[in-house]
Structures are given as C-alpha cells and as structure tokens.
Amino acid sequence: QIIPVRCFSCGKVIGDKWNAYLALLSEDTSEGDALDALELKRYCCCRMVLT
C-alpha cells in the first residue's frame, strides 16, 4: 500500500509512521493500540493509515 506523506484533512505528517505501524502489527498489536503507540490521535489521520 502506498501511504500518503501527509494527512489529506489536517496536513499532519504520517508517512514516516508507516513502517513502525507495520512492525507493531507484526508483533500482534491491535490496530488501535498501534495507532495510539504512534501518537495518531486524530480521526482523520487514523483513517489515512487504516484505509
């Protein structure tokens, strides 16, 4: 999947978190906990990573 560099809605940089997100998922971390660990709190940013 190609992850955008920035969130389309708020402009926060999210592209640098993709590899860390995949690493957390490979360690059997839930998607929600992985997003919390990466400090992605905004609904719009979470949407960009999950979809």
PyMOL Python script that loads the backbone (N, CA, C, O; Angstrom):
from pymol import cmd

cmd.read_pdbstr("""\
ATOM      1  N   GLN A   1       0.846  -1.169   0.000  1.00  0.00           N
ATOM      2  CA  GLN A   1       0.000   0.000   0.000  1.00  0.00           C
ATOM      3  C   GLN A   1       0.892   1.233   0.000  1.00  0.00           C
ATOM      4  O   GLN A   1       1.931   1.265   0.659  1.00  0.00           O
ATOM      5  N   ILE A   2       0.478   2.229  -0.736  1.00  0.00           N
ATOM      6  CA  ILE A   2       1.200   3.498  -0.753  1.00  0.00           C
ATOM      7  C   ILE A   2       0.532   4.424   0.258  1.00  0.00           C
ATOM      8  O   ILE A   2      -0.645   4.763   0.126  1.00  0.00           O
ATOM      9  N   ILE A   3       1.283   4.820   1.249  1.00  0.00           N
ATOM     10  CA  ILE A   3       0.750   5.696   2.294  1.00  0.00           C
ATOM     11  C   ILE A   3       1.070   7.139   1.932  1.00  0.00           C
ATOM     12  O   ILE A   3       2.202   7.439   1.553  1.00  0.00           O
ATOM     13  N   PRO A   4       0.093   8.042   2.039  1.00  0.00           N
ATOM     14  CA  PRO A   4       0.370   9.454   1.761  1.00  0.00           C
ATOM     15  C   PRO A   4       1.369  10.030   2.768  1.00  0.00           C
ATOM     16  O   PRO A   4       1.448   9.572   3.908  1.00  0.00           O
ATOM     17  N   VAL A   5       2.113  11.015   2.343  1.00  0.00           N
ATOM     18  CA  VAL A   5       3.094  11.651   3.224  1.00  0.00           C
ATOM     19  C   VAL A   5       2.396  12.458   4.304  1.00  0.00           C
ATOM     20  O   VAL A   5       2.831  12.467   5.455  1.00  0.00           O
ATOM     21  N   ARG A   6       1.320  13.132   3.938  1.00  0.00           N
ATOM     22  CA  ARG A   6       0.572  13.956   4.889  1.00  0.00           C
ATOM     23  C   ARG A   6      -0.895  13.562   4.897  1.00  0.00           C
ATOM     24  O   ARG A   6      -1.422  13.044   3.912  1.00  0.00           O
ATOM     25  N   CYS A   7      -1.536  13.814   6.012  1.00  0.00           N
ATOM     26  CA  CYS A   7      -2.978  13.605   6.118  1.00  0.00           C
ATOM     27  C   CYS A   7      -3.675  14.598   5.195  1.00  0.00           C
ATOM     28  O   CYS A   7      -3.338  15.782   5.182  1.00  0.00           O
ATOM     29  N   PHE A   8      -4.637  14.118   4.431  1.00  0.00           N
ATOM     30  CA  PHE A   8      -5.336  14.994   3.489  1.00  0.00           C
ATOM     31  C   PHE A   8      -6.159  16.059   4.204  1.00  0.00           C
ATOM     32  O   PHE A   8      -6.333  17.157   3.675  1.00  0.00           O
ATOM     33  N   SER A   9      -6.665  15.758   5.388  1.00  0.00           N
ATOM     34  CA  SER A   9      -7.551  16.683   6.084  1.00  0.00           C
ATOM     35  C   SER A   9      -6.815  17.737   6.902  1.00  0.00           C
ATOM     36  O   SER A   9      -7.096  18.929   6.777  1.00  0.00           O
ATOM     37  N   CYS A  10      -5.872  17.302   7.738  1.00  0.00           N
ATOM     38  CA  CYS A  10      -5.237  18.252   8.654  1.00  0.00           C
ATOM     39  C   CYS A  10      -3.805  18.607   8.282  1.00  0.00           C
ATOM     40  O   CYS A  10      -3.273  19.600   8.778  1.00  0.00           O
ATOM     41  N   GLY A  11      -3.168  17.819   7.422  1.00  0.00           N
ATOM     42  CA  GLY A  11      -1.813  18.134   6.982  1.00  0.00           C
ATOM     43  C   GLY A  11      -0.701  17.587   7.860  1.00  0.00           C
ATOM     44  O   GLY A  11       0.470  17.874   7.611  1.00  0.00           O
ATOM     45  N   LYS A  12      -1.037  16.801   8.889  1.00  0.00           N
ATOM     46  CA  LYS A  12      -0.006  16.227   9.758  1.00  0.00           C
ATOM     47  C   LYS A  12       0.801  15.183   8.983  1.00  0.00           C
ATOM     48  O   LYS A  12       0.245  14.429   8.184  1.00  0.00           O
ATOM     49  N   VAL A  13       2.104  15.145   9.223  1.00  0.00           N
ATOM     50  CA  VAL A  13       2.970  14.176   8.558  1.00  0.00           C
ATOM     51  C   VAL A  13       2.687  12.788   9.133  1.00  0.00           C
ATOM     52  O   VAL A  13       2.804  12.572  10.340  1.00  0.00           O
ATOM     53  N   ILE A  14       2.314  11.847   8.259  1.00  0.00           N
ATOM     54  CA  ILE A  14       2.029  10.481   8.701  1.00  0.00           C
ATOM     55  C   ILE A  14       2.838   9.448   7.928  1.00  0.00           C
ATOM     56  O   ILE A  14       2.876   8.283   8.325  1.00  0.00           O
ATOM     57  N   GLY A  15       3.474   9.836   6.851  1.00  0.00           N
ATOM     58  CA  GLY A  15       4.204   8.898   6.008  1.00  0.00           C
ATOM     59  C   GLY A  15       5.372   8.232   6.703  1.00  0.00           C
ATOM     60  O   GLY A  15       5.736   7.105   6.369  1.00  0.00           O
ATOM     61  N   ASP A  16       5.964   8.920   7.668  1.00  0.00           N
ATOM     62  CA  ASP A  16       7.127   8.353   8.358  1.00  0.00           C
ATOM     63  C   ASP A  16       6.743   7.322   9.417  1.00  0.00           C
ATOM     64  O   ASP A  16       7.620   6.683   9.998  1.00  0.00           O
ATOM     65  N   LYS A  17       5.458   7.151   9.676  1.00  0.00           N
ATOM     66  CA  LYS A  17       4.997   6.228  10.701  1.00  0.00           C
ATOM     67  C   LYS A  17       4.584   4.872  10.133  1.00  0.00           C
ATOM     68  O   LYS A  17       4.283   3.957  10.900  1.00  0.00           O
ATOM     69  N   TRP A  18       4.563   4.721   8.824  1.00  0.00           N
ATOM     70  CA  TRP A  18       4.036   3.509   8.197  1.00  0.00           C
ATOM     71  C   TRP A  18       4.838   2.260   8.563  1.00  0.00           C
ATOM     72  O   TRP A  18       4.251   1.248   8.944  1.00  0.00           O
ATOM     73  N   ASN A  19       6.155   2.311   8.456  1.00  0.00           N
ATOM     74  CA  ASN A  19       6.979   1.133   8.759  1.00  0.00           C
ATOM     75  C   ASN A  19       6.868   0.740  10.230  1.00  0.00           C
ATOM     76  O   ASN A  19       6.832  -0.447  10.555  1.00  0.00           O
ATOM     77  N   ALA A  20       6.814   1.719  11.108  1.00  0.00           N
ATOM     78  CA  ALA A  20       6.646   1.427  12.534  1.00  0.00           C
ATOM     79  C   ALA A  20       5.270   0.809  12.795  1.00  0.00           C
ATOM     80  O   ALA A  20       5.137  -0.081  13.635  1.00  0.00           O
ATOM     81  N   TYR A  21       4.259   1.274  12.083  1.00  0.00           N
ATOM     82  CA  TYR A  21       2.906   0.724  12.209  1.00  0.00           C
ATOM     83  C   TYR A  21       2.889  -0.747  11.793  1.00  0.00           C
ATOM     84  O   TYR A  21       2.308  -1.582  12.486  1.00  0.00           O
ATOM     85  N   LEU A  22       3.522  -1.062  10.671  1.00  0.00           N
ATOM     86  CA  LEU A  22       3.583  -2.449  10.206  1.00  0.00           C
ATOM     87  C   LEU A  22       4.357  -3.329  11.184  1.00  0.00           C
ATOM     88  O   LEU A  22       3.994  -4.485  11.404  1.00  0.00           O
ATOM     89  N   ALA A  23       5.418  -2.784  11.768  1.00  0.00           N
ATOM     90  CA  ALA A  23       6.199  -3.545  12.746  1.00  0.00           C
ATOM     91  C   ALA A  23       5.356  -3.862  13.981  1.00  0.00           C
ATOM     92  O   ALA A  23       5.422  -4.970  14.512  1.00  0.00           O
ATOM     93  N   LEU A  24       4.571  -2.896  14.432  1.00  0.00           N
ATOM     94  CA  LEU A  24       3.706  -3.133  15.588  1.00  0.00           C
ATOM     95  C   LEU A  24       2.644  -4.183  15.270  1.00  0.00           C
ATOM     96  O   LEU A  24       2.336  -5.026  16.113  1.00  0.00           O
ATOM     97  N   LEU A  25       2.085  -4.138  14.069  1.00  0.00           N
ATOM     98  CA  LEU A  25       1.074  -5.125  13.695  1.00  0.00           C
ATOM     99  C   LEU A  25       1.666  -6.526  13.606  1.00  0.00           C
ATOM    100  O   LEU A  25       0.993  -7.505  13.930  1.00  0.00           O
ATOM    101  N   SER A  26       2.907  -6.629  13.174  1.00  0.00           N
ATOM    102  CA  SER A  26       3.542  -7.946  13.076  1.00  0.00           C
ATOM    103  C   SER A  26       3.829  -8.542  14.455  1.00  0.00           C
ATOM    104  O   SER A  26       4.040  -9.749  14.577  1.00  0.00           O
ATOM    105  N   GLU A  27       3.838  -7.711  15.482  1.00  0.00           N
ATOM    106  CA  GLU A  27       4.027  -8.172  16.866  1.00  0.00           C
ATOM    107  C   GLU A  27       2.692  -8.473  17.543  1.00  0.00           C
ATOM    108  O   GLU A  27       2.619  -8.553  18.769  1.00  0.00           O
ATOM    109  N   ASP A  28       1.637  -8.638  16.745  1.00  0.00           N
ATOM    110  CA  ASP A  28       0.286  -8.945  17.231  1.00  0.00           C
ATOM    111  C   ASP A  28      -0.301  -7.838  18.106  1.00  0.00           C
ATOM    112  O   ASP A  28      -1.049  -8.113  19.044  1.00  0.00           O
ATOM    113  N   THR A  29       0.037  -6.605  17.799  1.00  0.00           N
ATOM    114  CA  THR A  29      -0.578  -5.455  18.457  1.00  0.00           C
ATOM    115  C   THR A  29      -1.853  -5.115  17.695  1.00  0.00           C
ATOM    116  O   THR A  29      -1.872  -5.177  16.466  1.00  0.00           O
ATOM    117  N   SER A  30      -2.912  -4.759  18.404  1.00  0.00           N
ATOM    118  CA  SER A  30      -4.149  -4.390  17.716  1.00  0.00           C
ATOM    119  C   SER A  30      -3.946  -3.079  16.959  1.00  0.00           C
ATOM    120  O   SER A  30      -3.042  -2.302  17.265  1.00  0.00           O
ATOM    121  N   GLU A  31      -4.801  -2.853  15.970  1.00  0.00           N
ATOM    122  CA  GLU A  31      -4.671  -1.639  15.160  1.00  0.00           C
ATOM    123  C   GLU A  31      -4.822  -0.384  16.014  1.00  0.00           C
ATOM    124  O   GLU A  31      -4.079   0.581  15.840  1.00  0.00           O
ATOM    125  N   GLY A  32      -5.778  -0.396  16.929  1.00  0.00           N
ATOM    126  CA  GLY A  32      -5.991   0.759  17.788  1.00  0.00           C
ATOM    127  C   GLY A  32      -4.814   1.044  18.698  1.00  0.00           C
ATOM    128  O   GLY A  32      -4.421   2.198  18.872  1.00  0.00           O
ATOM    129  N   ASP A  33      -4.249  -0.005  19.279  1.00  0.00           N
ATOM    130  CA  ASP A  33      -3.089   0.170  20.157  1.00  0.00           C
ATOM    131  C   ASP A  33      -1.871   0.640  19.372  1.00  0.00           C
ATOM    132  O   ASP A  33      -1.070   1.428  19.876  1.00  0.00           O
ATOM    133  N   ALA A  34      -1.729   0.155  18.137  1.00  0.00           N
ATOM    134  CA  ALA A  34      -0.610   0.584  17.295  1.00  0.00           C
ATOM    135  C   ALA A  34      -0.739   2.066  16.963  1.00  0.00           C
ATOM    136  O   ALA A  34       0.253   2.794  16.983  1.00  0.00           O
ATOM    137  N   LEU A  35      -1.945   2.515  16.659  1.00  0.00           N
ATOM    138  CA  LEU A  35      -2.156   3.935  16.359  1.00  0.00           C
ATOM    139  C   LEU A  35      -1.882   4.789  17.591  1.00  0.00           C
ATOM    140  O   LEU A  35      -1.304   5.871  17.482  1.00  0.00           O
ATOM    141  N   ASP A  36      -2.292   4.312  18.755  1.00  0.00           N
ATOM    142  CA  ASP A  36      -2.014   5.044  19.997  1.00  0.00           C
ATOM    143  C   ASP A  36      -0.518   5.113  20.268  1.00  0.00           C
ATOM    144  O   ASP A  36      -0.015   6.151  20.701  1.00  0.00           O
ATOM    145  N   ALA A  37       0.197   4.023  20.020  1.00  0.00           N
ATOM    146  CA  ALA A  37       1.641   3.997  20.258  1.00  0.00           C
ATOM    147  C   ALA A  37       2.371   4.970  19.334  1.00  0.00           C
ATOM    148  O   ALA A  37       3.404   5.527  19.706  1.00  0.00           O
ATOM    149  N   LEU A  38       1.838   5.171  18.139  1.00  0.00           N
ATOM    150  CA  LEU A  38       2.448   6.095  17.180  1.00  0.00           C
ATOM    151  C   LEU A  38       1.932   7.522  17.348  1.00  0.00           C
ATOM    152  O   LEU A  38       2.280   8.412  16.572  1.00  0.00           O
ATOM    153  N   GLU A  39       1.098   7.731  18.369  1.00  0.00           N
ATOM    154  CA  GLU A  39       0.532   9.040  18.686  1.00  0.00           C
ATOM    155  C   GLU A  39      -0.305   9.603  17.547  1.00  0.00           C
ATOM    156  O   GLU A  39      -0.279  10.804  17.280  1.00  0.00           O
ATOM    157  N   LEU A  40      -1.046   8.730  16.879  1.00  0.00           N
ATOM    158  CA  LEU A  40      -2.018   9.163  15.877  1.00  0.00           C
ATOM    159  C   LEU A  40      -3.376   9.199  16.566  1.00  0.00           C
ATOM    160  O   LEU A  40      -4.043   8.171  16.684  1.00  0.00           O
ATOM    161  N   LYS A  41      -3.781  10.367  17.017  1.00  0.00           N
ATOM    162  CA  LYS A  41      -4.994  10.515  17.810  1.00  0.00           C
ATOM    163  C   LYS A  41      -6.165  11.043  16.986  1.00  0.00           C
ATOM    164  O   LYS A  41      -7.318  10.713  17.265  1.00  0.00           O
ATOM    165  N   ARG A  42      -5.880  11.853  15.984  1.00  0.00           N
ATOM    166  CA  ARG A  42      -6.949  12.469  15.202  1.00  0.00           C
ATOM    167  C   ARG A  42      -7.632  11.434  14.319  1.00  0.00           C
ATOM    168  O   ARG A  42      -6.986  10.567  13.730  1.00  0.00           O
ATOM    169  N   TYR A  43      -8.944  11.546  14.242  1.00  0.00           N
ATOM    170  CA  TYR A  43      -9.729  10.608  13.448  1.00  0.00           C
ATOM    171  C   TYR A  43      -9.295  10.617  11.989  1.00  0.00           C
ATOM    172  O   TYR A  43      -9.236   9.565  11.352  1.00  0.00           O
ATOM    173  N   CYS A  44      -8.992  11.793  11.457  1.00  0.00           N
ATOM    174  CA  CYS A  44      -8.622  11.898  10.043  1.00  0.00           C
ATOM    175  C   CYS A  44      -7.290  11.201   9.768  1.00  0.00           C
ATOM    176  O   CYS A  44      -7.138  10.561   8.727  1.00  0.00           O
ATOM    177  N   CYS A  45      -6.337  11.312  10.671  1.00  0.00           N
ATOM    178  CA  CYS A  45      -5.032  10.665  10.488  1.00  0.00           C
ATOM    179  C   CYS A  45      -5.156   9.152  10.615  1.00  0.00           C
ATOM    180  O   CYS A  45      -4.520   8.409   9.866  1.00  0.00           O
ATOM    181  N   CYS A  46      -5.965   8.698  11.551  1.00  0.00           N
ATOM    182  CA  CYS A  46      -6.186   7.257  11.699  1.00  0.00           C
ATOM    183  C   CYS A  46      -6.818   6.692  10.440  1.00  0.00           C
ATOM    184  O   CYS A  46      -6.464   5.599   9.997  1.00  0.00           O
ATOM    185  N   ARG A  47      -7.743   7.427   9.869  1.00  0.00           N
ATOM    186  CA  ARG A  47      -8.393   6.990   8.637  1.00  0.00           C
ATOM    187  C   ARG A  47      -7.391   6.838   7.503  1.00  0.00           C
ATOM    188  O   ARG A  47      -7.488   5.904   6.708  1.00  0.00           O
ATOM    189  N   MET A  48      -6.428   7.754   7.425  1.00  0.00           N
ATOM    190  CA  MET A  48      -5.439   7.702   6.350  1.00  0.00           C
ATOM    191  C   MET A  48      -4.565   6.454   6.467  1.00  0.00           C
ATOM    192  O   MET A  48      -4.165   5.887   5.451  1.00  0.00           O
ATOM    193  N   VAL A  49      -4.271   6.028   7.671  1.00  0.00           N
ATOM    194  CA  VAL A  49      -3.417   4.857   7.873  1.00  0.00           C
ATOM    195  C   VAL A  49      -4.217   3.566   7.681  1.00  0.00           C
ATOM    196  O   VAL A  49      -3.716   2.608   7.092  1.00  0.00           O
ATOM    197  N   LEU A  50      -5.444   3.538   8.171  1.00  0.00           N
ATOM    198  CA  LEU A  50      -6.231   2.308   8.139  1.00  0.00           C
ATOM    199  C   LEU A  50      -6.827   1.998   6.773  1.00  0.00           C
ATOM    200  O   LEU A  50      -7.071   0.831   6.466  1.00  0.00           O
ATOM    201  N   THR A  51      -7.066   3.005   5.951  1.00  0.00           N
ATOM    202  CA  THR A  51      -7.699   2.746   4.643  1.00  0.00           C
ATOM    203  C   THR A  51      -6.751   2.966   3.502  1.00  0.00           C
ATOM    204  O   THR A  51      -7.128   2.791   2.343  1.00  0.00           O
TER     205      THR A  51
END
""", "prot")
cmd.dss("prot")
cmd.show_as("cartoon", "prot")
cmd.util.cbc("prot")
cmd.orient("prot")
